[in-house]
Amino acid sequence: MRMIIVARSIERIGDNAVDIGEQTAFLVTGDFRQFVDASH
């Protein structure tokens, strides 16, 4: 059960990192583009 919670937390950290990256790219370029999922 603890490993499920850890995995979920790591996934949330990754999602937040992608959101921060998208916002940073928008601030730098002024062009909104959504990052694609690289896990596939």
C-alpha positions as CSV (number, residue, x, y, z in Angstrom):
1,M,0.0,0.0,0.0
2,R,2.8,2.4,0.8
3,M,4.4,1.8,-2.6
4,I,1.1,2.9,-4.3
5,I,1.2,6.1,-2.3
6,V,4.8,6.7,-3.3
7,A,4.1,6.0,-7.0
8,R,1.2,8.4,-6.9
9,S,3.3,11.1,-5.3
10,I,6.0,10.7,-7.8
11,E,3.5,11.0,-10.6
12,R,2.1,14.2,-9.1
13,I,5.6,15.6,-8.9
14,G,6.1,14.8,-12.6
15,D,2.8,16.4,-13.5
16,N,3.7,19.6,-11.6
17,A,7.1,19.7,-13.2
18,V,5.5,19.6,-16.7
19,D,3.1,22.3,-15.7
20,I,5.9,24.5,-14.5
21,G,7.8,23.8,-17.7
22,E,4.8,24.8,-19.8
23,Q,4.3,28.0,-17.9
24,T,8.0,28.9,-18.1
25,A,8.0,28.3,-21.9
26,F,5.0,30.6,-22.2
27,L,6.6,33.3,-20.2
28,V,9.8,33.1,-22.3
29,T,8.3,32.8,-25.7
30,G,4.7,34.2,-25.3
31,D,3.5,31.2,-27.3
32,F,1.3,28.6,-25.5
33,R,2.1,25.0,-26.5
34,Q,1.3,21.9,-24.5
35,F,4.1,19.5,-24.0
36,V,3.5,16.0,-25.3
37,D,3.7,12.9,-23.2
38,A,7.2,11.3,-23.7
39,S,6.4,8.1,-22.0
40,H,4.9,6.4,-25.1
